[in-house]
């Protein structure tokens, strides 16, 4: 088990769904002495014991970021231009620039750990392949098939390729920055499953990946897609645990300074394989989409 020492942590996207949950949690842990929350210009975050900085991460912000990272032990990068599957290629380009800016600033400031919020959508095209029905078939070593095809609540088809591509590029950027510069930076890319806003109950997940829209459960495609999305459920408690582990785990057993791991709850029969997540960062998910309903 990792021996947790006092840390200072910076979180981007701190005003979003995952960001709010994370900074609130970090501010209450006994090992995190300081939380720095990055939000977009014009946004605020009314929470105690959190230092809030407004910053346009996709712009000319390097000096500002390096200054914000002074004394920071770990960065958790959650921010994106449009953090949804409907992101355009223009959104994706800005999101990639955000990630490159964050990695460059972390390297320059001497940050030890970079946690990158990747996505299940990196493997999204497996939704309609045989692997979707094979427990444990999708590990971080499985070749990516980016871009889930989903139906939006209004019935339109959404192709998540742009959103997923920038997440895959972010994983590769983490690998490059940790190996090319020799600064001691290590990285964990978390392929985050489905963690909804608020209470985040698994039974509300529908075939769109969104809260239940009152669909016909007898439709075979609807049933298939609902199972796919529910199998990648990540409970609030498991989300906080997996990020905690990613921040604090020792990199000594890792094969490289940057690793990619799946981040889902312990959903029975899911295709997502958590073996490497358990081995590399010590994540032990407690919840199951099929028993927590």
Secondary structure, DSSP 8 states (H G I E B T S, - for coil): ------EEEEEESTTSHHHHHHHHHHTTSSSEEEEEEEE-TT-----TT-EEEE--TTSS-HHHHHHHTTT--EEEE---SS-STT--HHHHHHHHHHHHHHHHHHHHHT-SEEEEEEEGGGGGGGGGSGGGGSTT-B-TTS------EEE-TTS-EEE-HHHHHHHHHHHHHHHHHHHHS-S--EEEEEEE-B--STT--GGGB-TTSSB-----TTSHHHHHHHHHHHHTB--HHHHHHHHHHHHH--STT-SSSEEEEEE----TT-SB--HHHHHHH-------TTT--
